[in-house]
Amino acid sequence: MGELGRIEAGRGVVRAKRGKGISWAEIAAEVGRGKVWVTAALLGQHPVDRELAEQVGKLLGLDQEIVEALQLPPVRGAHVVDTTEPAVYRLEEMVQVYGSAIHELIREEFGDGIMSAIDFEMDFQRVADPKGDRVVITLNGKYLQYREF
């Protein structure tokens, strides 16, 4: 068996999480971090230090190879996202429909610039609604003004 990478380690976390019947929120509470960040980190998108990897390893009963692989550098980019997965596809569709409006609203409110995806926080909530529960995703990024050089 070859050396595990971050994406394979993330798959191992998902298998162990399901096997233990533990939610992402429970993992996040156990390690004292935000639910969205912990989920992304354990799937391979953010750095995981030794302490966090070992905490999660103990909680989920992960083998040492997965715990070590969780500490490898993050793997980011479109190539690690399944764009055919319906939830991901719908998010892309939302950007296709609303991306120009978001750009214009940022420009009108702040000036010529963008919302950071680095100095960034995201929240996810389920909100009860009599017509069907709602998914609420909050994107909170620092405004970054374009500068002339």
KABEL-V533096 format. One line per field, one symbol per residue. ss: DSSP state (@ for helix, = for strand, . for the rest). phi: phi as a letter, one per 20 degrees, with the letter a starting at -180 (. if undefined). burial: 1 if it has 16 or more other C-alpha atoms within 10 Angstrom, else 0. A space follows every 10 residues. Layout:
ss: ???
phi: ???
burial: ???
This chain:
ss: .....@@@@@ @@@@@@@@@@ ...@@@@@@@ @...@@@@@@ @@.......@ @@@@@@@@@@ ...@@@@@@@ .......@@@ .....@@@@@ @@@@@@@@@@ @@@@@@@@@@ ..======== =======... ...======= =====....
phi: .fffdfffff ffffffgffe mdeffffgff emcfffffgf ffeoecfceg gfgfgfgfge mfffffgfff efgfdcpffd defefgffgf fffffffdgf ffgffffffd ofabefddeb ccccbdcfbf epgdeddddc cffcefced
burial: 0001111111 0111011000 0001001100 1001101110 1111111100 0111111011 1100011111 1101100000 0000000000 0000000000 0000010000 0001100000 0000000000 0000000000 001000000
